[in-house]
Amino acid sequence: MKPPGVSRLKAALVVVVTAIVAGALLPEAAVIPVRGATARDWNPKSFWFEPWGVSGVHKGIDIFAREGRAVQSAVPGVLLYQGPLGIGGNVVAVLGPKWRVHYYAHLNETQVDVPLFVARGASLGEVGTSGNARGKPPHLHYAIISVFPLPWRFSGATQGWKRLFFVDPGEVLGGAQT
């Protein structure tokens, strides 16, 4: 006879494993998060560029656009955070497919009515200069962070262990639509 609770534990484990696998298998199919922007609006060599200000290494891409241009969710997902956050200024974080957090920073403002579940292309805010982008050309700092480590990405470079978690947004947007 099984001890009490073993069946529940197995059922819970199956649900967790199923959720993790399902999330990893969802297609990402990202769109460029600044409406009307193209790949020419960011420098593909800026991901993991150093030296880079307070953070030491630039862990995303900066998509330059006119101040006030609409920022949209690159992928469908769950809203994790919306509001002020240190050097990022006004930010939005969305948990999307493949268990990746899509981080949008330096927004002038965020949409006050962003729903819990965000569709790809949903409005998140506007390009701006909040946080440490004050006094610089308006842009969206866009980063993608994996919830689970990606060991093959480790490197001996500066902050190389953090590469286990950061994904180059330019690669994800490689075939993206505007």
MARMARVEX-598673 format. One record per residue (C-alpha): residue number from 0; x, y, z. Coordinates in pm, whole numbers. Each point is the difference from the previous one (the first is absolute). Layout:
N
+-----+--------+--------+--------+
|   i |      u |      v |      w |
+-----+--------+--------+--------+
| NUM |      X |      Y |      Z |
...
+-----+--------+--------+--------+
REM end
This chain:
178
+-----+--------+--------+--------+
|   i |      u |      v |      w |
+-----+--------+--------+--------+
|   0 |      0 |      0 |      0 |
|   1 |    123 |    349 |    -92 |
|   2 |     50 |    257 |    275 |
|   3 |   -269 |    272 |      0 |
|   4 |     74 |    291 |   -230 |
|   5 |    229 |   -189 |   -243 |
|   6 |   -267 |     -2 |   -271 |
|   7 |    -56 |    372 |     47 |
|   8 |    373 |     65 |    -18 |
|   9 |     31 |   -200 |   -322 |
|  10 |   -299 |    183 |   -150 |
|  11 |    148 |    338 |     96 |
|  12 |    336 |   -100 |   -148 |
|  13 |   -165 |   -103 |   -327 |
|  14 |   -182 |    335 |    -18 |
|  15 |    321 |    196 |     66 |
|  16 |    203 |   -198 |   -254 |
|  17 |   -279 |     30 |   -258 |
|  18 |    -16 |    380 |     53 |
|  19 |    378 |     36 |    -35 |
|  20 |     12 |   -210 |   -317 |
|  21 |   -304 |    172 |   -152 |
|  22 |    148 |    344 |     69 |
|  23 |    329 |   -102 |   -158 |
|  24 |   -173 |   -130 |   -313 |
|  25 |   -217 |    305 |    -67 |
|  26 |    117 |    179 |   -314 |
|  27 |    148 |    344 |     66 |
|  28 |    -76 |    170 |   -337 |
|  29 |    105 |    343 |    128 |
|  30 |    -83 |    335 |   -156 |
|  31 |    225 |    305 |     28 |
|  32 |   -119 |    171 |    320 |
|  33 |      8 |    357 |   -137 |
|  34 |   -278 |     58 |   -250 |
|  35 |    138 |     96 |   -339 |
|  36 |    360 |    -88 |     91 |
|  37 |    224 |   -223 |   -208 |
|  38 |    329 |   -178 |     64 |
|  39 |    175 |    318 |   -116 |
|  40 |   -118 |    175 |    317 |
|  41 |    240 |   -187 |    230 |
|  42 |    366 |    -99 |     -9 |
|  43 |     23 |   -382 |    -17 |
|  44 |    342 |     18 |    167 |
|  45 |   -135 |    176 |    311 |
|  46 |   -111 |   -322 |    171 |
|  47 |    263 |    -96 |    257 |
|  48 |    207 |    306 |    -87 |
|  49 |    247 |    124 |    261 |
|  50 |     86 |    225 |    169 |
|  51 |   -356 |    120 |     50 |
|  52 |    -84 |    244 |    278 |
|  53 |   -101 |   -115 |    346 |
|  54 |    -89 |   -352 |   -112 |
|  55 |    343 |    -62 |   -154 |
|  56 |   -143 |   -204 |   -289 |
|  57 |   -299 |     91 |   -220 |
|  58 |   -238 |   -294 |     36 |
|  59 |   -254 |    100 |   -263 |
|  60 |    -48 |    218 |   -304 |
|  61 |   -105 |    364 |    -22 |
|  62 |   -264 |     62 |   -265 |
|  63 |     13 |    371 |    -88 |
|  64 |   -322 |    176 |    -95 |
|  65 |   -180 |    330 |     31 |
|  66 |   -107 |     75 |    359 |
|  67 |   -360 |   -108 |     53 |
|  68 |      4 |   -274 |   -265 |
|  69 |   -211 |   -298 |    109 |
|  70 |    169 |   -296 |    169 |
|  71 |   -173 |   -333 |    -49 |
|  72 |     47 |   -342 |    154 |
|  73 |    237 |   -201 |   -218 |
|  74 |   -164 |   -327 |    109 |
|  75 |   -317 |   -116 |    172 |
|  76 |     40 |    -60 |    371 |
|  77 |    -78 |     79 |    361 |
|  78 |     64 |    347 |    142 |
|  79 |    251 |    -36 |    285 |
|  80 |     76 |    365 |     78 |
|  81 |    -88 |    350 |   -112 |
|  82 |    137 |    317 |    157 |
|  83 |    323 |    173 |    105 |
|  84 |    311 |   -215 |     47 |
|  85 |    338 |    159 |     68 |
|  86 |    219 |     83 |   -299 |
|  87 |   -263 |   -147 |   -235 |
|  88 |   -239 |    282 |     86 |
|  89 |   -356 |    -90 |    -95 |
|  90 |      4 |   -368 |    -94 |
|  91 |   -227 |   -288 |    -95 |
|  92 |     93 |   -367 |     41 |
|  93 |   -196 |   -274 |   -178 |
|  94 |     52 |   -375 |     45 |
|  95 |    -28 |   -147 |   -349 |
|  96 |     52 |   -330 |   -182 |
|  97 |    309 |   -210 |     72 |
|  98 |     -9 |    129 |    361 |
|  99 |    162 |    328 |   -101 |
| 100 |    -63 |    338 |    160 |
| 101 |    -22 |    282 |   -254 |
| 102 |    118 |    322 |    165 |
| 103 |    -94 |    340 |   -145 |
| 104 |    176 |    299 |    162 |
| 105 |     31 |    381 |    -20 |
| 106 |   -367 |     46 |    -86 |
| 107 |   -143 |    352 |     24 |
| 108 |   -301 |   -158 |    157 |
| 109 |   -159 |   -341 |     17 |
| 110 |   -358 |    -78 |    -93 |
| 111 |   -206 |      6 |    319 |
| 112 |   -236 |   -265 |   -132 |
| 113 |    248 |   -272 |    -99 |
| 114 |   -188 |   -323 |     69 |
| 115 |    141 |   -299 |    186 |
| 116 |     12 |   -198 |   -325 |
| 117 |    167 |    198 |   -277 |
| 118 |    -48 |    -76 |   -369 |
| 119 |    286 |     31 |   -250 |
| 120 |    -21 |    357 |   -130 |
| 121 |   -191 |    131 |    305 |
| 122 |     87 |    356 |     96 |
| 123 |    233 |     25 |    300 |
| 124 |     99 |    367 |     -1 |
| 125 |    209 |    254 |   -189 |
| 126 |    367 |     37 |    -91 |
| 127 |    167 |    244 |    235 |
| 128 |    302 |     99 |    205 |
| 129 |    -84 |   -108 |    355 |
| 130 |    256 |   -148 |    238 |
| 131 |    364 |     31 |   -103 |
| 132 |   -106 |     91 |   -356 |
| 133 |    -79 |    355 |    113 |
| 134 |    188 |    245 |   -222 |
| 135 |     63 |   -264 |   -269 |
| 136 |   -183 |    -58 |   -329 |
| 137 |   -341 |   -165 |     58 |
| 138 |      9 |   -377 |    -27 |
| 139 |   -144 |   -324 |    131 |
| 140 |    244 |   -224 |    183 |
| 141 |   -120 |   -353 |    -81 |
| 142 |    145 |   -302 |    177 |
| 143 |    -99 |   -365 |     15 |
| 144 |     79 |   -202 |    313 |
| 145 |    -43 |   -378 |     20 |
| 146 |   -156 |   -128 |    322 |
| 147 |    199 |   -320 |    -37 |
| 148 |    379 |      8 |    -53 |
| 149 |    136 |    -70 |   -349 |
| 150 |    337 |   -164 |     88 |
| 151 |    134 |     -4 |   -357 |
| 152 |      1 |    382 |      5 |
| 153 |    254 |     27 |    285 |
| 154 |    317 |    187 |    -87 |
| 155 |    316 |    115 |    171 |
| 156 |    -68 |    361 |   -106 |
| 157 |    -91 |    276 |    243 |
| 158 |   -316 |   -109 |    186 |
| 159 |      6 |   -312 |   -219 |
| 160 |   -199 |   -203 |    253 |
| 161 |   -294 |    239 |    -56 |
| 162 |     -8 |   -111 |   -364 |
| 163 |   -164 |   -315 |    136 |
| 164 |   -316 |    209 |     34 |
| 165 |     12 |    275 |   -263 |
| 166 |   -111 |    -60 |   -359 |
| 167 |     97 |    234 |   -284 |
| 168 |   -325 |    179 |    -96 |
| 169 |    142 |     69 |   -346 |
| 170 |     14 |   -375 |    -66 |
| 171 |   -357 |    -48 |    123 |
| 172 |   -117 |    290 |   -219 |
| 173 |    203 |   -122 |   -299 |
| 174 |   -303 |    -90 |   -206 |
| 175 |   -246 |    221 |    185 |
| 176 |   -262 |    218 |   -158 |
| 177 |    -36 |    369 |     84 |
+-----+--------+--------+--------+
REM end
